[in-house]
Amino acid sequence: MAEEKTTVEIPTKFKKLVEEIESMSVLDLSELVKILEEKFGVSAAPQMMAAAPAAQAAEAGAEAKSEFNIVLASVGEKKIEVIKVVRDTLQIGLKEAKDLVDGAVASPAVLKEGVKKEEAEEMKKKLEEAGATIELK
């Protein structure tokens, strides 16, 4: 398996330093890393604690989310009413609306992506009044 070299542009002020590092053996590099860790009080090892803040940020992002995907989770008993609402809200033809709703009978179908919160809530309300089950993701 051939190893591909990526071209990295090195600023002039670091060229000499990078050339010296490139000429070092693996053992010398390992020793250099240890010295730098001790000198600056840092660790070159990956930090596993970063996962917790990332998870918290994701949760916070979900709360502050401004765009949603509208998912038709189930049609309910009033299929014709749901088709009418889908047709009106998405501004599509009857056949397209029917195909979308029929597809959602088998598995959830995304009706619209990247919808602002207010519009998503309004569409959800109309579709639920028609008997559908809607999820905003």
Secondary structure by P-SEA (a helix, b strand, c coil): cbbbbbbbbbcccaaaaaaaaaaccaaaaaaaaaaaaaaaccccccccaaaaaaaaaaaaaaaaccbbbbbccccccaaaaaaaaaaaaacccaaaaaaaaaaaaaccccccccccaaaaaaaaaaaaaabbbbbcc
